Amino acid sequence: MFLVMIVLAWAKYSIGMFSVLGPISILILSQVAGVIAAWLVYGRRHRQLTRLVAENDSRVCLRCGYLLTGLPDRHSCPECGVSYDVEENRRLWERWVNGTSEVE
């Protein structure tokens, strides 16, 4: 909300002072605001998922995030149906958490 207020204030200032640059500055500021918002959402989701994986000993489905605690070490996810192996999941989650690879 604060970011929107800043963008609107800048837009009002820009349009008043530079009628030609006003729309351009609004466009640039809206793009910057979008990038910042996406970065904040990604960071929050990454922290939540990292905590979930750590709390459940990497027993989290790679595709849908379903908790696999209490299920066999090799089985298929009850939520999305993808087959999993707990040791393989652990290795892939560790790589993802450390930032060395993307999980598909």
Secondary structure, 3 states (H helix, E strand, C coil): CHHHHHHHHHHHHHHHHCCCCHHHHHHHHHHHHHHHHHHHHHHHHHHHHHHHHHHCCCCECCCCCCECCCCCCEEECCCCCCEEEHHHHHHHHHHHHCCCCCCC
